[in-house]
Amino acid sequence: MTDERVFQIRYDRQPGERLDKFLAEVLPEFSRSRIQHLIAGGCVDVNGSPASKAGQPLDAGAALTVRVPPAAPVDLVAEEIPLDIIFENDDLMVVNKPAGMVVHPAAGHASGTLVNAALGHDPEIEGIGGEERPGVVHRLDKDTSGLILLAKNERAHRWLQDQFRLRKVEKTYLALVDGKPPTLAGRVETYIGRDPKNRKRMANVSKTKGREAVSEYKTLQSFDHHTLFEFHPLTGRTHQIRLHCAFLKCPIAGDRVYGRKASTLSLSRHFLHASKLKIILPGETAARTFEASLPPDLESALNQLR
């Protein structure tokens, strides 16, 4: 991705279709959000003039020019960090991320991230899906361990994004919580947005201030003062499972942000692990299931209760 790519496209449909919707359809290697960023950045012309907005309606016969600039120079450094790769092919990697590793560089985490490690493993993913977060399709909190996908090319990135957007990915998490839920199994539906009292946190908020968040859970094992859950998030909001456990009045053990300030077990982080991922891979028709067992620190905490 060292040179600018230019696409010349003629709009040959009924008048009125949204610009971003049409381009995302005829340029399937780019997500709709990526198209919207290109439009906002002045990289899309309609009949020789910069597009006014992503939702601009198109006239029949409109001539469209899309310029995709090369990846902007950013301080992404390939690092030789060992990765626990569960599966890999030409399209993607399935990685068992350890607790304590941030997914992509951000303020305070310029190195040592999953992206730095992935670039060290395969430099070709640089620029895939965006300049700052190459290959990233979904995320896990720093202190959440478990399975995460990284795309290795634009086509796979778009495919995987669509699988998540259309809720075709089945994600399973193991969560040990303080207390007991109101029912052994159930469904949680809230709206999640920024905490109005602390912008660094998320919160269960009103419908007008958040986005829909839906999870299903079931009890795997009950203890005197704790419960081991299997959680299935149907949406992918930030801190969703942690907030939903708090909503059930049984916060995740070791979660000092949304739960108890002092951990009830010997835990240095919250007990949340992405244990299973079921997804149809690019070019395939049958879903595959990937699994990652509990890491030693969480297994040890569970053994304390057993």
JOWOMO-V697978 format. One line per field, one symbol per residue. phi: phi as a letter, one per 20 degrees, with the letter a starting at -180 (. if undefined). burial: I if it has 16 or more other ideal C-beta (glycine too) atoms within 10 Angstrom, else O. A space follows every 50 residues. Layout:
phi->???
burial->???
//
This chain:
phi->.ecfdcddcdeddffoffgfffffeecffdffffgfffffemecdclndg gfafegfeegnfedcdddffgffceedfcedgceefbbbfdacddefffn effcgbgncebmeffgfffffbfffgnfmpfecgnfdbccggeeepfbdc edbfffffgfgffffeleeddccdcedencffcfbrcdcccdbfffebfe ddbfcfgfdbdgcccdbbeebdcgcbcedddcfeccefmgfffffffemb ffgneeedcffdfecfcebfebcfebbdbeegndddfdddccfgfgffff ffffee
burial->OOOOOOOOOOIOOOOOIOIIOIIIOOIOOIIIOIIIOIIOOOIIIIOOOO IOOIOIOIOOOIOIIIOIOOIOOOOIOIOOIOIOOOOOOOIIIIIIIOIO IIIIIOOOOOOOIIIIIIIOIIOOIIIIIIIIIIIIIIIIIOIIIIIIII IIIIOIIIIIIOIIOOOOIOIIIIIIIIIIIOOOOOOIOIIIIOIOOOOO OIIIIOOOOIOOIIIOIOIOOOOOOIIIIIIIIIOOIOIIIIIIIIIIOI IIIIIOIIIOOOIIIOIOIIIIIIIIIOIOIIOOOOOOOIOIOIOOIIOO IIOOIO
//
